[in-house]
Amino acid sequence: MLKIIENKSHALTHKIIHSGLLLISITIDHGEESKFSKLKCAPKLYFIIPRISYLLSLTDTIQDYYASIDKEFYNIIENTFSWFEHDGLIINSQFPVGILFDKYRKSNDSVLFNIKLVLRYNSSNKNNQRAPLFFKENSVFSNNLIKIITNNIKLSQTVMFGDCRKLQMMNKKDYDELFDSIYSLSKTTGEYEKIINRLFGSANEIYLNTKNIPVKIHIKNESFLRSFKKDINNQLFEIKDILNHLKFETNVCLDSNKVIFHGIALPLNTPLIFLTIFCPYIDGIVQLVIRD
């Protein structure tokens, strides 16, 4: 589900395209290198991309697009360091796009995420403090890096039960109903089980087989991968339990922060098993962003 749009963002930036999709714009920052002269007037590149996709999944399309403007583009990037930035911050292309959007977006009303692709020649990096971080093998166009990410995704598939990617096939009405229901859920009512059964069928197998739930928590510039039990003393493990756990091992004040999951600020009594059944990313891990 990948679509390129050129210069048509004005009609889309403040509309919800689909709850599982984001609008990504990419521009090139090539410094003052003369070899990039043909790309100076290249239009901004727009993608409509699922939240669960990775920036690295766009690299082939990016290469083909800019090669259509300058046929030497393939040769150029072989001799450059390259990385993605947002508002001057280097962003980790090994994270799903949805996670990056939830971490860095400035407005809750927009689905547009502006990204800059930075290209720097090896010889021009002498005065660039960021250059040591980006060896050639870590460039976003490196086949080795893409291979590593692909293998990690394949390996991590083994931690999940069931087909959790059904979320991406839901229509807008069902998606809204699903997340609206979160705000009225309580672990004592069992209402979330009815929602699960209606949209996905019986979840008994997942409840029975799931013992530990892998969760990756993103706080500012740090990420923590932890494993939590689905329940403790027959009480379902909730979002607030994760925050309490993190308070003991981080220096981040979490009292006034929101827990964001697929763009939604979750109530603290949301059961973790609910998120496990519905909405992990491709790697099978429940990923949460904690932000102001």
Phi and psi restraints in degrees (value plus and minus 20) as a CYANA .aco file:
   2 LEU   PHI    -150.7  -110.7
   2 LEU   PSI     105.5   145.5
   3 LYS   PHI    -156.1  -116.1
   3 LYS   PSI     113.3   153.3
   4 ILE   PHI    -119.4   -79.4
   4 ILE   PSI     114.2   154.2
   5 ILE   PHI    -147.1  -107.1
   5 ILE   PSI     116.8   156.8
   6 GLU   PHI    -133.4   -93.4
   6 GLU   PSI     103.3   143.3
   7 ASN   PHI      35.5    75.5
   7 ASN   PSI      17.8    57.8
   8 LYS   PHI    -148.9  -108.9
   8 LYS   PSI       1.8    41.8
   9 SER   PHI     -93.4   -53.4
   9 SER   PSI     -43.9    -3.9
  10 HIS   PHI     -79.8   -39.8
  10 HIS   PSI     -48.0    -8.0
  11 ALA   PHI    -107.9   -67.9
  11 ALA   PSI     -25.0    15.0
  12 LEU   PHI    -137.9   -97.9
  12 LEU   PSI     -39.4     0.6
  13 THR   PHI     -83.5   -43.5
  13 THR   PSI     -49.1    -9.1
  14 HIS   PHI    -134.6   -94.6
  14 HIS   PSI       4.6    44.6
  15 LYS   PHI    -140.5  -100.5
  15 LYS   PSI     127.9   167.9
  16 ILE   PHI    -101.9   -61.9
  16 ILE   PSI      89.2   129.2
  17 ILE   PHI     -87.0   -47.0
  17 ILE   PSI     -73.7   -33.7
  18 HIS   PHI    -185.5  -145.5
  18 HIS   PSI     125.2   165.2
  19 SER   PHI     -82.3   -42.3
  19 SER   PSI     -43.8    -3.8
  20 GLY   PHI    -116.9   -76.9
  20 GLY   PSI     -12.3    27.7
  21 LEU   PHI    -142.6  -102.6
  21 LEU   PSI     134.8   174.8
  22 LEU   PHI    -150.9  -110.9
  22 LEU   PSI     136.7   176.7
  23 LEU   PHI    -123.2   -83.2
  23 LEU   PSI      98.7   138.7
  24 ILE   PHI    -131.4   -91.4
  24 ILE   PSI     110.6   150.6
  25 SER   PHI    -133.3   -93.3
  25 SER   PSI     119.9   159.9
  26 ILE   PHI    -148.3  -108.3
  26 ILE   PSI     108.2   148.2
  27 THR   PHI    -140.3  -100.3
  27 THR   PSI     138.8   178.8
  28 ILE   PHI    -122.9   -82.9
  28 ILE   PSI     112.5   152.5
  29 ASP   PHI    -130.8   -90.8
  29 ASP   PSI      86.0   126.0
  30 HIS   PHI    -133.7   -93.7
  30 HIS   PSI      -2.1    37.9
  31 GLY   PHI      43.3    83.3
  31 GLY   PSI    -159.5  -119.5
  32 GLU   PHI    -131.1   -91.1
  32 GLU   PSI       2.0    42.0
  33 GLU   PHI     -86.6   -46.6
  33 GLU   PSI     105.3   145.3
  34 SER   PHI     -87.9   -47.9
  34 SER   PSI     -46.0    -6.0
  35 LYS   PHI     -89.6   -49.6
  35 LYS   PSI     -32.3     7.7
  36 PHE   PHI    -118.5   -78.5
  36 PHE   PSI      -6.3    33.7
  37 SER   PHI     -77.4   -37.4
  37 SER   PSI     -55.2   -15.2
  38 LYS   PHI     -88.4   -48.4
  38 LYS   PSI     -40.1    -0.1
  39 LEU   PHI    -112.3   -72.3
  39 LEU   PSI     -25.8    14.2
  40 LYS   PHI     -81.8   -41.8
  40 LYS   PSI     -51.1   -11.1
  41 CYS   PHI    -124.1   -84.1
  41 CYS   PSI      -6.3    33.7
  42 ALA   PHI     -86.8   -46.8
  42 ALA   PSI     115.0   155.0
  43 PRO   PHI     -86.7   -46.7
  43 PRO   PSI     135.6   175.6
  44 LYS   PHI     -82.3   -42.3
  44 LYS   PSI     121.9   161.9
  45 LEU   PHI    -120.8   -80.8
  45 LEU   PSI     110.2   150.2
  46 TYR   PHI    -137.8   -97.8
  46 TYR   PSI     119.4   159.4
  47 PHE   PHI    -147.4  -107.4
  47 PHE   PSI     122.5   162.5
  48 ILE   PHI    -123.0   -83.0
  48 ILE   PSI      98.0   138.0
  49 ILE   PHI    -157.6  -117.6
  49 ILE   PSI     122.1   162.1
  50 PRO   PHI     -81.9   -41.9
  50 PRO   PSI     125.6   165.6
  51 ARG   PHI     -77.6   -37.6
  51 ARG   PSI     -50.0   -10.0
  52 ILE   PHI    -101.8   -61.8
  52 ILE   PSI     -24.5    15.5
  53 SER   PHI     -98.3   -58.3
  53 SER   PSI     142.2   182.2
  54 TYR   PHI    -125.5   -85.5
  54 TYR   PSI     129.3   169.3
  55 LEU   PHI     -77.2   -37.2
  55 LEU   PSI     -54.8   -14.8
  56 LEU   PHI     -82.2   -42.2
  56 LEU   PSI     -42.8    -2.8
  57 SER   PHI     -91.0   -51.0
  57 SER   PSI     -31.7     8.3
  58 LEU   PHI    -112.3   -72.3
  58 LEU   PSI     -28.3    11.7
  59 THR   PHI     -82.0   -42.0
  59 THR   PSI     -61.9   -21.9
  60 ASP   PHI     -82.0   -42.0
  60 ASP   PSI     -63.0   -23.0
  61 THR   PHI     -86.8   -46.8
  61 THR   PSI     -59.5   -19.5
  62 ILE   PHI     -82.0   -42.0
  62 ILE   PSI     -65.5   -25.5
  63 GLN   PHI     -79.3   -39.3
  63 GLN   PSI     -68.3   -28.3
  64 ASP   PHI     -82.8   -42.8
  64 ASP   PSI     -58.9   -18.9
  65 TYR   PHI     -84.9   -44.9
  65 TYR   PSI     -70.8   -30.8
  66 TYR   PHI     -94.4   -54.4
  66 TYR   PSI     -44.9    -4.9
  67 ALA   PHI     -87.9   -47.9
  67 ALA   PSI     -46.6    -6.6
  68 SER   PHI     -91.0   -51.0
  68 SER   PSI     -41.1    -1.1
  69 ILE   PHI    -109.6   -69.6
  69 ILE   PSI     -61.2   -21.2
  70 ASP   PHI    -155.7  -115.7
  70 ASP   PSI      89.1   129.1
  71 LYS   PHI     -84.2   -44.2
  71 LYS   PSI     -33.9     6.1
  72 GLU   PHI    -105.3   -65.3
  72 GLU   PSI     -18.8    21.2
  73 PHE   PHI     -78.1   -38.1
  73 PHE   PSI     -60.8   -20.8
  74 TYR   PHI     -79.3   -39.3
  74 TYR   PSI     -61.7   -21.7
  75 ASN   PHI     -91.2   -51.2
  75 ASN   PSI     -55.4   -15.4
  76 ILE   PHI     -82.4   -42.4
  76 ILE   PSI     -66.8   -26.8
  77 ILE   PHI     -91.7   -51.7
  77 ILE   PSI     -35.7     4.3
  78 GLU   PHI     -88.0   -48.0
  78 GLU   PSI     -42.0    -2.0
  79 ASN   PHI    -131.2   -91.2
  79 ASN   PSI       2.3    42.3
  80 THR   PHI    -147.2  -107.2
  80 THR   PSI     137.1   177.1
  81 PHE   PHI    -107.3   -67.3
  81 PHE   PSI     128.1   168.1
  82 SER   PHI    -167.0  -127.0
  82 SER   PSI     122.0   162.0
  83 TRP   PHI    -175.6  -135.6
  83 TRP   PSI     147.2   187.2
  84 PHE   PHI    -122.8   -82.8
  84 PHE   PSI     123.6   163.6
  85 GLU   PHI    -153.4  -113.4
  85 GLU   PSI     135.1   175.1
  86 HIS   PHI    -158.8  -118.8
  86 HIS   PSI     100.2   140.2
  87 ASP   PHI      32.7    72.7
  87 ASP   PSI      20.2    60.2
  88 GLY   PHI      61.6   101.6
  88 GLY   PSI     -22.8    17.2
  89 LEU   PHI    -120.6   -80.6
  89 LEU   PSI     114.1   154.1
  90 ILE   PHI     -90.7   -50.7
  90 ILE   PSI     109.1   149.1
  91 ILE   PHI    -130.9   -90.9
  91 ILE   PSI     126.4   166.4
  92 ASN   PHI    -103.7   -63.7
  92 ASN   PSI      89.1   129.1
  93 SER   PHI     -92.9   -52.9
  93 SER   PSI     -22.2    17.8
  94 GLN   PHI    -105.7   -65.7
  94 GLN   PSI     -22.8    17.2
  95 PHE   PHI    -117.0   -77.0
  95 PHE   PSI     131.5   171.5
  96 PRO   PHI     -80.4   -40.4
  96 PRO   PSI     129.7   169.7
  97 VAL   PHI     -78.3   -38.3
  97 VAL   PSI     -57.7   -17.7
  98 GLY   PHI     -80.0   -40.0
  98 GLY   PSI     -58.4   -18.4
  99 ILE   PHI     -86.1   -46.1
  99 ILE   PSI     -65.2   -25.2
 100 LEU   PHI     -81.3   -41.3
 100 LEU   PSI     -62.0   -22.0
 101 PHE   PHI     -83.0   -43.0
 101 PHE   PSI     -64.9   -24.9
 102 ASP   PHI     -85.4   -45.4
 102 ASP   PSI     -51.7   -11.7
 103 LYS   PHI     -94.4   -54.4
 103 LYS   PSI     -59.9   -19.9
 104 TYR   PHI    -131.4   -91.4
 104 TYR   PSI     -31.4     8.6
 105 ARG   PHI     -83.2   -43.2
 105 ARG   PSI     126.7   166.7
 106 LYS   PHI    -117.5   -77.5
 106 LYS   PSI     -46.3    -6.3
 107 SER   PHI    -145.6  -105.6
 107 SER   PSI     118.2   158.2
 108 ASN   PHI    -100.7   -60.7
 108 ASN   PSI     -27.2    12.8
 109 ASP   PHI    -117.4   -77.4
 109 ASP   PSI     -23.2    16.8
 110 SER   PHI    -137.9   -97.9
 110 SER   PSI     127.6   167.6
 111 VAL   PHI    -128.0   -88.0
 111 VAL   PSI      -8.9    31.1
 112 LEU   PHI    -110.1   -70.1
 112 LEU   PSI     112.3   152.3
 113 PHE   PHI    -145.3  -105.3
 113 PHE   PSI      92.2   132.2
 114 ASN   PHI    -111.0   -71.0
 114 ASN   PSI     105.1   145.1
 115 ILE   PHI    -145.9  -105.9
 115 ILE   PSI     124.2   164.2
 116 LYS   PHI    -132.5   -92.5
 116 LYS   PSI     110.7   150.7
 117 LEU   PHI    -116.5   -76.5
 117 LEU   PSI      94.0   134.0
 118 VAL   PHI    -116.4   -76.4
 118 VAL   PSI     107.9   147.9
 119 LEU   PHI    -139.7   -99.7
 119 LEU   PSI     109.7   149.7
 120 ARG   PHI    -158.2  -118.2
 120 ARG   PSI     112.9   152.9
 121 TYR   PHI     -89.8   -49.8
 121 TYR   PSI     130.3   170.3
 122 ASN   PHI     -76.0   -36.0
 122 ASN   PSI     -64.3   -24.3
 123 SER   PHI     -90.4   -50.4
 123 SER   PSI     -41.7    -1.7
 124 SER   PHI    -114.3   -74.3
 124 SER   PSI     -13.1    26.9
 125 ASN   PHI    -115.1   -75.1
 125 ASN   PSI     -14.8    25.2
 126 LYS   PHI     -79.3   -39.3
 126 LYS   PSI     -57.2   -17.2
 127 ASN   PHI    -122.4   -82.4
 127 ASN   PSI      -8.5    31.5
 128 ASN   PHI    -121.1   -81.1
 128 ASN   PSI      92.0   132.0
 129 GLN   PHI     -84.3   -44.3
 129 GLN   PSI     -40.2    -0.2
 130 ARG   PHI    -103.6   -63.6
 130 ARG   PSI     -35.9     4.1
 131 ALA   PHI     -74.7   -34.7
 131 ALA   PSI     -63.9   -23.9
 132 PRO   PHI     -78.7   -38.7
 132 PRO   PSI     -41.3    -1.3
 133 LEU   PHI     -97.5   -57.5
 133 LEU   PSI     -35.5     4.5
 134 PHE   PHI    -145.0  -105.0
 134 PHE   PSI      54.5    94.5
 135 PHE   PHI     -87.6   -47.6
 135 PHE   PSI     140.6   180.6
 136 LYS   PHI     -75.8   -35.8
 136 LYS   PSI     -58.6   -18.6
 137 GLU   PHI     -90.0   -50.0
 137 GLU   PSI     -34.8     5.2
 138 ASN   PHI    -120.6   -80.6
 138 ASN   PSI     -15.7    24.3
 139 SER   PHI     -83.5   -43.5
 139 SER   PSI     130.1   170.1
 140 VAL   PHI     -85.4   -45.4
 140 VAL   PSI     -37.8     2.2
 141 PHE   PHI    -117.4   -77.4
 141 PHE   PSI     -11.5    28.5
 142 SER   PHI     -96.1   -56.1
 142 SER   PSI     107.5   147.5
 143 ASN   PHI     -84.2   -44.2
 143 ASN   PSI     -51.6   -11.6
 144 ASN   PHI     -84.0   -44.0
 144 ASN   PSI     -61.6   -21.6
 145 LEU   PHI     -85.8   -45.8
 145 LEU   PSI     -63.9   -23.9
 146 ILE   PHI     -82.1   -42.1
 146 ILE   PSI     -58.9   -18.9
 147 LYS   PHI     -83.9   -43.9
 147 LYS   PSI     -61.2   -21.2
 148 ILE   PHI     -81.3   -41.3
 148 ILE   PSI     -66.5   -26.5
 149 ILE   PHI     -83.2   -43.2
 149 ILE   PSI     -64.0   -24.0
 150 THR   PHI     -79.9   -39.9
 150 THR   PSI     -63.9   -23.9
 151 ASN   PHI     -85.2   -45.2
 151 ASN   PSI     -59.0   -19.0
 152 ASN   PHI     -82.6   -42.6
 152 ASN   PSI     -59.8   -19.8
 153 ILE   PHI     -84.5   -44.5
 153 ILE   PSI     -64.2   -24.2
 154 LYS   PHI     -82.3   -42.3
 154 LYS   PSI     -62.8   -22.8
 155 LEU   PHI     -85.6   -45.6
 155 LEU   PSI     -60.3   -20.3
 156 SER   PHI     -95.6   -55.6
 156 SER   PSI     -31.8     8.2
 157 GLN   PHI     -80.2   -40.2
 157 GLN   PSI     -45.7    -5.7
 158 THR   PHI     -90.2   -50.2
 158 THR   PSI     -33.0     7.0
 159 VAL   PHI    -104.7   -64.7
 159 VAL   PSI     -28.5    11.5
 160 MET   PHI    -129.8   -89.8
 160 MET   PSI     135.3   175.3
 161 PHE   PHI    -132.6   -92.6
 161 PHE   PSI     124.3   164.3
 162 GLY   PHI      60.1   100.1
 162 GLY   PSI     153.3   193.3
 163 ASP   PHI    -119.0   -79.0
 163 ASP   PSI      71.6   111.6
 164 CYS   PHI    -102.1   -62.1
 164 CYS   PSI     -27.5    12.5
 165 ARG   PHI    -101.2   -61.2
 165 ARG   PSI     -17.3    22.7
 166 LYS   PHI     -79.6   -39.6
 166 LYS   PSI     -43.2    -3.2
 167 LEU   PHI     -75.4   -35.4
 167 LEU   PSI     -58.1   -18.1
 168 GLN   PHI     -91.3   -51.3
 168 GLN   PSI     -32.7     7.3
 169 MET   PHI    -119.3   -79.3
 169 MET   PSI     -19.3    20.7
 170 MET   PHI     -93.6   -53.6
 170 MET   PSI     127.3   167.3
 171 ASN   PHI    -101.1   -61.1
 171 ASN   PSI     150.8   190.8
 172 LYS   PHI     -80.7   -40.7
 172 LYS   PSI     -59.4   -19.4
 173 LYS   PHI     -83.3   -43.3
 173 LYS   PSI     -68.0   -28.0
 174 ASP   PHI     -85.6   -45.6
 174 ASP   PSI     -58.0   -18.0
 175 TYR   PHI     -83.4   -43.4
 175 TYR   PSI     -66.3   -26.3
 176 ASP   PHI     -81.1   -41.1
 176 ASP   PSI     -61.6   -21.6
 177 GLU   PHI     -84.6   -44.6
 177 GLU   PSI     -59.2   -19.2
 178 LEU   PHI     -80.0   -40.0
 178 LEU   PSI     -72.6   -32.6
 179 PHE   PHI     -98.8   -58.8
 179 PHE   PSI     -47.0    -7.0
 180 ASP   PHI     -83.0   -43.0
 180 ASP   PSI     -54.3   -14.3
 181 SER   PHI     -87.4   -47.4
 181 SER   PSI     -46.6    -6.6
 182 ILE   PHI     -78.0   -38.0
 182 ILE   PSI     -57.3   -17.3
 183 TYR   PHI     -89.5   -49.5
 183 TYR   PSI     -37.7     2.3
 184 SER   PHI    -130.4   -90.4
 184 SER   PSI     -11.1    28.9
 185 LEU   PHI    -104.7   -64.7
 185 LEU   PSI     131.0   171.0
 186 SER   PHI    -162.4  -122.4
 186 SER   PSI     125.1   165.1
 187 LYS   PHI     -86.8   -46.8
 187 LYS   PSI     -33.6     6.4
 188 THR   PHI    -111.0   -71.0
 188 THR   PSI     -34.5     5.5
 189 THR   PHI    -111.4   -71.4
 189 THR   PSI     -48.3    -8.3
 190 GLY   PHI      55.0    95.0
 190 GLY   PSI     -10.6    29.4
 191 GLU   PHI     -83.5   -43.5
 191 GLU   PSI     -55.4   -15.4
 192 TYR   PHI     -83.6   -43.6
 192 TYR   PSI     -48.6    -8.6
 193 GLU   PHI     -85.7   -45.7
 193 GLU   PSI     -57.0   -17.0
 194 LYS   PHI     -85.1   -45.1
 194 LYS   PSI     -61.2   -21.2
 195 ILE   PHI     -82.4   -42.4
 195 ILE   PSI     -65.4   -25.4
 196 ILE   PHI     -79.1   -39.1
 196 ILE   PSI     -67.6   -27.6
 197 ASN   PHI     -84.2   -44.2
 197 ASN   PSI     -57.9   -17.9
 198 ARG   PHI     -89.7   -49.7
 198 ARG   PSI     -61.4   -21.4
 199 LEU   PHI    -107.2   -67.2
 199 LEU   PSI     -51.8   -11.8
 200 PHE   PHI    -143.0  -103.0
 200 PHE   PSI     -24.3    15.7
 201 GLY   PHI      66.1   106.1
 201 GLY   PSI    -193.3  -153.3
 202 SER   PHI     -82.1   -42.1
 202 SER   PSI     114.7   154.7
 203 ALA   PHI    -127.7   -87.7
 203 ALA   PSI      -6.5    33.5
 204 ASN   PHI     -77.8   -37.8
 204 ASN   PSI     -58.8   -18.8
 205 GLU   PHI     -82.5   -42.5
 205 GLU   PSI     -59.8   -19.8
 206 ILE   PHI     -86.7   -46.7
 206 ILE   PSI     -62.6   -22.6
 207 TYR   PHI     -80.4   -40.4
 207 TYR   PSI     -62.7   -22.7
 208 LEU   PHI     -91.4   -51.4
 208 LEU   PSI     -59.9   -19.9
 209 ASN   PHI    -105.5   -65.5
 209 ASN   PSI     -46.6    -6.6
 210 THR   PHI     -99.2   -59.2
 210 THR   PSI      98.9   138.9
 211 LYS   PHI    -126.8   -86.8
 211 LYS   PSI     -69.8   -29.8
 212 ASN   PHI    -142.5  -102.5
 212 ASN   PSI     123.0   163.0
 213 ILE   PHI    -134.9   -94.9
 213 ILE   PSI      98.0   138.0
 214 PRO   PHI     -94.8   -54.8
 214 PRO   PSI     109.5   149.5
 215 VAL   PHI    -152.6  -112.6
 215 VAL   PSI     112.1   152.1
 216 LYS   PHI    -131.1   -91.1
 216 LYS   PSI     103.9   143.9
 217 ILE   PHI    -128.9   -88.9
 217 ILE   PSI     107.8   147.8
 218 HIS   PHI    -128.2   -88.2
 218 HIS   PSI      96.5   136.5
 219 ILE   PHI    -145.3  -105.3
 219 ILE   PSI      93.2   133.2
 220 LYS   PHI      33.3    73.3
 220 LYS   PSI    -138.8   -98.8
 221 ASN   PHI    -119.2   -79.2
 221 ASN   PSI      -7.0    33.0
 222 GLU   PHI    -137.5   -97.5
 222 GLU   PSI     134.8   174.8
 223 SER   PHI    -156.2  -116.2
 223 SER   PSI     119.1   159.1
 224 PHE   PHI    -144.9  -104.9
 224 PHE   PSI     107.5   147.5
 225 LEU   PHI    -123.0   -83.0
 225 LEU   PSI      99.9   139.9
 226 ARG   PHI    -153.3  -113.3
 226 ARG   PSI     140.9   180.9
 227 SER   PHI    -139.3   -99.3
 227 SER   PSI     108.7   148.7
 228 PHE   PHI    -142.1  -102.1
 228 PHE   PSI     126.9   166.9
 229 LYS   PHI     -93.7   -53.7
 229 LYS   PSI     131.1   171.1
 230 LYS   PHI     -90.9   -50.9
 230 LYS   PSI     -44.6    -4.6
 231 ASP   PHI    -173.0  -133.0
 231 ASP   PSI     136.9   176.9
 232 ILE   PHI    -150.6  -110.6
 232 ILE   PSI     101.9   141.9
 233 ASN   PHI      33.0    73.0
 233 ASN   PSI      23.2    63.2
 234 ASN   PHI      46.8    86.8
 234 ASN   PSI      -8.0    32.0
 235 GLN   PHI    -125.9   -85.9
 235 GLN   PSI     105.8   145.8
 236 LEU   PHI     -81.3   -41.3
 236 LEU   PSI     117.0   157.0
 237 PHE   PHI     -91.3   -51.3
 237 PHE   PSI     109.6   149.6
 238 GLU   PHI    -137.3   -97.3
 238 GLU   PSI     152.0   192.0
 239 ILE   PHI     -79.2   -39.2
 239 ILE   PSI     -60.4   -20.4
 240 LYS   PHI     -83.9   -43.9
 240 LYS   PSI     -48.4    -8.4
 241 ASP   PHI     -88.0   -48.0
 241 ASP   PSI     -55.0   -15.0
 242 ILE   PHI     -85.0   -45.0
 242 ILE   PSI     -64.1   -24.1
 243 LEU   PHI     -82.1   -42.1
 243 LEU   PSI     -62.7   -22.7
 244 ASN   PHI     -81.9   -41.9
 244 ASN   PSI     -58.1   -18.1
 245 HIS   PHI     -84.7   -44.7
 245 HIS   PSI     -62.6   -22.6
 246 LEU   PHI     -90.8   -50.8
 246 LEU   PSI     -47.4    -7.4
 247 LYS   PHI     -80.1   -40.1
 247 LYS   PSI     -48.9    -8.9
 248 PHE   PHI    -101.2   -61.2
 248 PHE   PSI     -36.9     3.1
 249 GLU   PHI    -142.3  -102.3
 249 GLU   PSI     -18.4    21.6
 250 THR   PHI    -148.8  -108.8
 250 THR   PSI     143.1   183.1
 251 ASN   PHI    -118.6   -78.6
 251 ASN   PSI      -8.3    31.7
 252 VAL   PHI    -108.4   -68.4
 252 VAL   PSI     110.5   150.5
 253 CYS   PHI     -96.1   -56.1
 253 CYS   PSI     100.4   140.4
 254 LEU   PHI    -127.8   -87.8
 254 LEU   PSI     -18.8    21.2
 255 ASP   PHI     -84.7   -44.7
 255 ASP   PSI     -58.7   -18.7
 256 SER   PHI    -125.0   -85.0
 256 SER   PSI     -10.3    29.7
 257 ASN   PHI    -111.5   -71.5
 257 ASN   PSI     135.5   175.5
 258 LYS   PHI    -119.8   -79.8
 258 LYS   PSI     127.6   167.6
 259 VAL   PHI    -121.5   -81.5
 259 VAL   PSI      95.2   135.2
 260 ILE   PHI    -122.9   -82.9
 260 ILE   PSI     111.5   151.5
 261 PHE   PHI    -155.3  -115.3
 261 PHE   PSI      93.4   133.4
 262 HIS   PHI      31.0    71.0
 262 HIS   PSI      23.0    63.0
 263 GLY   PHI      62.3   102.3
 263 GLY   PSI     -20.7    19.3
 264 ILE   PHI    -129.9   -89.9
 264 ILE   PSI     113.0   153.0
 265 ALA   PHI     -99.6   -59.6
 265 ALA   PSI      96.2   136.2
 266 LEU   PHI    -104.7   -64.7
 266 LEU   PSI     122.6   162.6
 267 PRO   PHI     -87.8   -47.8
 267 PRO   PSI     127.9   167.9
 268 LEU   PHI     -90.3   -50.3
 268 LEU   PSI     -33.6     6.4
 269 ASN   PHI    -114.3   -74.3
 269 ASN   PSI      -4.9    35.1
 270 THR   PHI     -89.4   -49.4
 270 THR   PSI     103.8   143.8
 271 PRO   PHI     -87.8   -47.8
 271 PRO   PSI     117.2   157.2
 272 LEU   PHI     -83.5   -43.5
 272 LEU   PSI     -54.8   -14.8
 273 ILE   PHI     -82.8   -42.8
 273 ILE   PSI     -49.4    -9.4
 274 PHE   PHI     -81.5   -41.5
 274 PHE   PSI     -64.2   -24.2
 275 LEU   PHI     -89.4   -49.4
 275 LEU   PSI     -54.2   -14.2
 276 THR   PHI     -81.9   -41.9
 276 THR   PSI     -62.0   -22.0
 277 ILE   PHI     -91.7   -51.7
 277 ILE   PSI     -59.2   -19.2
 278 PHE   PHI    -106.7   -66.7
 278 PHE   PSI     -75.7   -35.7
 279 CYS   PHI    -158.3  -118.3
 279 CYS   PSI      25.3    65.3
 280 PRO   PHI     -93.2   -53.2
 280 PRO   PSI     145.5   185.5
 281 TYR   PHI    -101.5   -61.5
 281 TYR   PSI    -195.2  -155.2
 282 ILE   PHI     -77.4   -37.4
 282 ILE   PSI     -54.4   -14.4
 283 ASP   PHI     -95.5   -55.5
 283 ASP   PSI     -20.5    19.5
 284 GLY   PHI      62.5   102.5
 284 GLY   PSI     -12.9    27.1
 285 ILE   PHI    -125.9   -85.9
 285 ILE   PSI     117.3   157.3
 286 VAL   PHI     -94.1   -54.1
 286 VAL   PSI      98.2   138.2
 287 GLN   PHI    -133.1   -93.1
 287 GLN   PSI     104.5   144.5
 288 LEU   PHI    -139.6   -99.6
 288 LEU   PSI     119.2   159.2
 289 VAL   PHI    -129.4   -89.4
 289 VAL   PSI     107.7   147.7
 290 ILE   PHI    -127.1   -87.1
 290 ILE   PSI      99.6   139.6
 291 ARG   PHI    -166.5  -126.5
 291 ARG   PSI     145.6   185.6
